[in-house]
Amino acid sequence: MKILVLNCGSSSLKYQLINMENETVMAKGLCERIGIENSSFEHKNFDGQKIKKEANMKNHEDAVKIVINNLLDENFGVIKDIKEIDAVGHRVLHGGKYFSEPVLIDQKVKDAIRDCFILGPLHNPSNLIGIETCERLMPDIKQVAVFDTAFHQTMPEKAFIYALPYEYYKENNIRRYGFHGTSHKFVAMRISEILQNNNLKLITCHLGNGSSVCAIKNNKCVDTSMGLTPLEGLAMGTRCGDIDPAIIKFLAHQKNFNIDEIDNILNKKSGVLGISQVSSDFRDVEKAAQNNNYQAKLALEIFYYRCAKYIGAYAAALNGIDVIAFTAGLGENSPETREAICNYLNYLGVEIDKEKNNSRGKEVEISNQNSRVKVFVVPTNEELMIARETLNLIK
């Protein structure tokens, strides 16, 4: 079976075609600057053949057409007929309260995705455009929605209800939803495979420009750091994470900012970028810190500290930890980040092996034999997780 995985952003479209018989990527690519001047696409085959071209893409329909043409191209295509694709798995950011599992897409599902526009205004509209485009261009192929929030729907009320007037939850669906769910689920399942145990107390740390921590018990989410939106939780590349809500009113009065300006500051100008004033890219900030840039050092220390605080809080929520797993761009590729965070966790019995930890982008256990908590690095694969979820559903 062949599954096409699509991830539609506001002006981009990422895709992979995966052969599920052996879970190999047959082709993958990226369409960029959709609806903007100088739009282009990049396509790469399993044999390493790579094509990069400028292309006029006025909308997502143009982009999906390019994806299909690339897959069918007589010179570098990997299929001969579009009917070789058994299903399309769509990454959808926000499923709100409606979805705790992947679903076959019908009108009710599309209506629910549209209802969640207010919760995911930057992503859900693009996700729906991608779905409706594929329905038009591939009418006989099953379409599946896999939601970034779905894995977190197992949280108990005590974890997802905010201490606001209860009617805001009942009437406006204001609650914790959590994100990066596909990644957290992939890592949790992989840890269960490695240790051959489905009854673990696990904390997964998805660390990158966007970061979140998740407490997992018996492969079910118990709590997670992101909230109604991806702004809550850790200090991130450009997001502030947890702050005193009164800061919003304070900034409005002191700086004469309106609510949209404040929202832009909290989402796009804060976090590691705001503190370091160097970059939102952790690699740049690490280089600056190595050159004794005080604010860069401080930004990294704040990031490590907050991550360790969340791990400590989730150790309490789980009443102990069996495993900690690091994943995503920073979690997989920064030994310094992993070591700095784990240095806060000696009270839990966490001990890492520096030699094993000196690894980038590889699956490895980095705890030593004396550690009471196992610590792993597990490269995430959200596209493969979406393909697996899609396959399981259509079967």
Secondary structure as UniProt FT lines:
FT   STRAND          2..8
FT   STRAND          13..19
FT   TURN            20..23
FT   STRAND          24..32
FT   TURN            34..35
FT   TURN            37..38
FT   STRAND          40..45
FT   TURN            46..47
FT   STRAND          50..54
FT   HELIX           60..72
FT   TURN            74..76
FT   HELIX           82..84
FT   STRAND          87..92
FT   TURN            96..98
FT   STRAND          103..104
FT   HELIX           107..115
FT   HELIX           116..118
FT   TURN            121..123
FT   HELIX           124..137
FT   TURN            139..140
FT   STRAND          142..147
FT   TURN            148..149
FT   HELIX           150..154
FT   HELIX           157..160
FT   HELIX           166..172
FT   HELIX           181..195
FT   STRAND          201..206
FT   STRAND          212..217
FT   TURN            218..219
FT   STRAND          220..224
FT   TURN            230..231
FT   HELIX           246..255
FT   HELIX           259..268
FT   HELIX           271..276
FT   HELIX           282..290
FT   TURN            291..292
FT   HELIX           294..318
FT   STRAND          323..327
FT   HELIX           328..333
FT   HELIX           335..342
FT   HELIX           343..348
FT   HELIX           354..357
FT   STRAND          364..365
FT   TURN            369..370
FT   STRAND          374..377
FT   HELIX           382..394
//
